[in-house]
Amino acid sequence: METVRHCMPEYAADPPTAPQISIRPEPNRMAQAVAKVARRINDTMEEGRDSLDLSDCGLISFPDGVFKMIRSCSENIHKISLADNQIKALSNKFFLTFTQLRELDLQGNVLTTLPDAIGEAQHLQIINISRNNLSVFPERLTDVKSLKQISVEENQITASTWDKRTASLSFMKQKFQNSLDLRRLGRSRRLQCERTVREKY
């Protein structure tokens, strides 16, 4: 036993724990993200901009704090970019707060659906929901009469869900006069949608 004691490292009886090792990380990304969001909101408010750019901020949701910070000028915001984050869902509150929204960029997130309140966004003209995880077409978009352009490419919309939404898709395709971006959805699905439009209209 004496030999074993001399051969063991001095800290063997009380080795470093995982938390002690992990307290030396790289710069805190969360703190950086919070600072970036706050800075961009302040710029929007101080300069009286009609756009809010929160793209590439590491967000997983739209921060509740933003609603409070920007409440006084929310009706002046016409364009919002939340592109290239990791946002999983948007709340109804988002669309009920930014009631004058004209353009919304949600590309490059992990959205699986859009809230029902998007149907109340009656000033929305352009929306980009490409590169998300949508498996069905957001049918509430058909209630937005002001829409002129929508991008939905690179989602997970299957042929069967296109079949279930042919009426909505035909309506959107005709309404947008070829501004409905169907690229990279898959050739068979794209042709199926276009054939439905020709037959119906």
C-alpha positions in Angstrom: 0.0 0.0 0.0 2.9 2.3 0.7 4.2 2.0 -2.9 0.7 2.9 -4.2 0.6 6.1 -2.2 3.9 7.3 -3.5 3.1 6.5 -7.1 -0.2 8.4 -7.2 -0.4 12.1 -8.1 -0.7 14.5 -5.2 -4.3 15.5 -6.1 -5.5 11.9 -6.5 -7.5 12.1 -3.2 -9.3 15.2 -4.3 -9.2 15.5 -8.1 -10.5 18.6 -10.0 -14.2 18.5 -10.7 -15.9 19.1 -14.1 -17.4 22.5 -13.0 -13.9 23.7 -12.0 -12.6 22.9 -15.4 -15.5 24.5 -17.2 -15.2 27.9 -15.6 -12.4 28.8 -18.0 -14.5 29.0 -21.2 -14.1 31.1 -24.3 -15.7 34.6 -24.2 -19.3 34.4 -23.0 -21.4 34.1 -26.1 -24.7 34.8 -24.3 -23.4 38.1 -22.9 -22.1 39.1 -26.4 -25.5 38.2 -27.9 -27.4 40.3 -25.3 -25.0 43.2 -25.9 -25.5 43.0 -29.6 -29.3 43.0 -29.3 -29.3 45.9 -26.9 -27.0 47.9 -29.1 -29.1 47.3 -32.3 -32.3 48.2 -30.5 -30.8 51.4 -29.1 -29.6 52.4 -32.6 -33.1 51.8 -34.0 -34.7 54.0 -31.3 -32.1 56.8 -31.2 -31.9 57.2 -35.0 -35.7 56.8 -35.5 -35.3 54.0 -38.0 -38.3 52.1 -39.4 -36.3 48.8 -39.4 -35.0 46.5 -36.7 -32.1 44.2 -37.6 -31.7 41.3 -35.1 -30.1 38.9 -37.6 -27.3 36.6 -36.5 -27.7 37.4 -32.8 -27.8 33.8 -31.5 -31.5 34.1 -30.5 -33.6 31.1 -29.8 -36.8 33.2 -29.3 -37.8 36.9 -29.7 -36.8 38.4 -26.3 -39.7 39.6 -24.1 -37.5 42.5 -23.0 -37.5 43.8 -26.6 -41.3 44.4 -26.4 -40.8 46.6 -23.4 -37.8 48.5 -24.8 -39.4 49.3 -28.2 -43.0 49.6 -27.1 -43.1 53.4 -27.6 -42.0 53.1 -31.3 -43.3 49.7 -32.3 -45.8 51.2 -34.7 -43.0 52.9 -36.6 -41.2 49.6 -37.3 -41.9 48.5 -40.9 -39.1 46.0 -41.4 -37.7 43.3 -39.1 -34.9 40.8 -39.8 -34.5 37.8 -37.5 -32.5 35.9 -40.1 -29.8 33.4 -39.2 -30.7 32.8 -35.6 -31.9 29.6 -33.9 -35.5 30.8 -33.3 -37.9 27.9 -32.7 -41.2 29.8 -32.6 -42.7 33.2 -32.7 -45.5 34.2 -30.3 -48.8 35.9 -31.3 -47.6 38.8 -29.3 -44.9 39.5 -31.9 -47.5 40.2 -34.7 -49.9 42.0 -32.3 -47.1 44.4 -31.3 -45.6 45.2 -34.7 -48.9 46.0 -36.3 -47.4 48.1 -39.1 -44.9 45.5 -40.3 -44.3 45.5 -44.1 -41.3 43.1 -44.4 -40.2 40.2 -42.2 -37.1 38.1 -42.7 -37.1 34.8 -40.8 -34.8 32.8 -43.0 -32.2 30.5 -41.5 -34.0 29.6 -38.3 -35.6 26.4 -37.0 -39.3 27.4 -37.2 -41.8 24.5 -37.5 -44.9 26.7 -37.7 -46.1 30.3 -37.6 -48.5 31.7 -35.0 -52.2 32.3 -35.9 -51.8 36.0 -35.3 -49.8 36.3 -38.6 -53.1 36.3 -40.3 -53.8 39.7 -38.6 -50.6 41.3 -40.2 -52.6 43.2 -42.8 -49.7 45.4 -43.8 -47.2 42.7 -44.4 -46.0 42.6 -48.0 -42.8 40.5 -48.0 -41.9 37.5 -45.9 -39.0 35.1 -46.1 -39.4 31.8 -44.2 -36.8 29.9 -46.3 -34.3 27.6 -44.6 -36.5 26.6 -41.7 -38.1 23.3 -40.5 -41.6 23.9 -41.8 -43.3 20.6 -42.7 -46.6 22.2 -43.9 -47.4 25.5 -45.6 -48.4 28.2 -43.1 -52.0 28.4 -44.3 -52.7 31.6 -42.2 -50.6 33.5 -44.7 -53.5 33.3 -47.1 -55.4 35.6 -44.8 -52.8 38.3 -45.3 -54.3 40.2 -48.2 -51.4 42.7 -48.5 -48.7 40.0 -49.2 -46.8 40.4 -52.5 -43.8 38.1 -52.1 -43.0 35.0 -50.0 -40.0 32.7 -50.0 -40.4 29.2 -48.7 -37.5 27.3 -50.2 -35.4 24.8 -48.3 -38.0 23.6 -45.8 -39.3 20.1 -45.1 -42.6 20.4 -46.8 -43.5 17.0 -48.2 -45.5 16.1 -51.3 -48.4 14.9 -49.1 -48.6 18.2 -47.3 -48.5 20.1 -50.6 -51.5 17.9 -51.7 -53.4 19.0 -48.6 -52.7 22.7 -49.2 -53.2 22.9 -53.0 -56.0 25.4 -52.7 -53.9 27.7 -50.5 -50.9 27.3 -52.7 -52.8 28.0 -55.9 -54.3 31.1 -54.3 -50.8 32.3 -53.3 -49.2 31.5 -56.6 -51.9 33.4 -58.5 -51.9 36.3 -56.0 -48.2 36.8 -56.1 -47.9 36.5 -59.9 -44.8 34.2 -59.8 -43.3 35.9 -56.7 -43.9 32.8 -54.7 -40.4 31.3 -54.4 -40.5 27.6 -54.8 -36.8 27.0 -55.5 -35.1 24.0 -54.0 -38.3 22.5 -52.7 -37.7 19.5 -55.0 -38.5 19.2 -58.6 -41.4 16.9 -58.3 -43.1 19.0 -55.6 -42.5 22.3 -57.5 -43.9 20.8 -60.8 -46.9 19.4 -58.9 -47.7 22.8 -57.5 -47.3 24.6 -60.8 -49.4 22.0 -62.6 -52.2 22.5 -60.0 -52.1 26.2 -60.6 -52.4 25.7 -64.4 -55.3 23.3 -64.0 -57.2 25.5 -61.5 -56.6 28.8 -63.1 
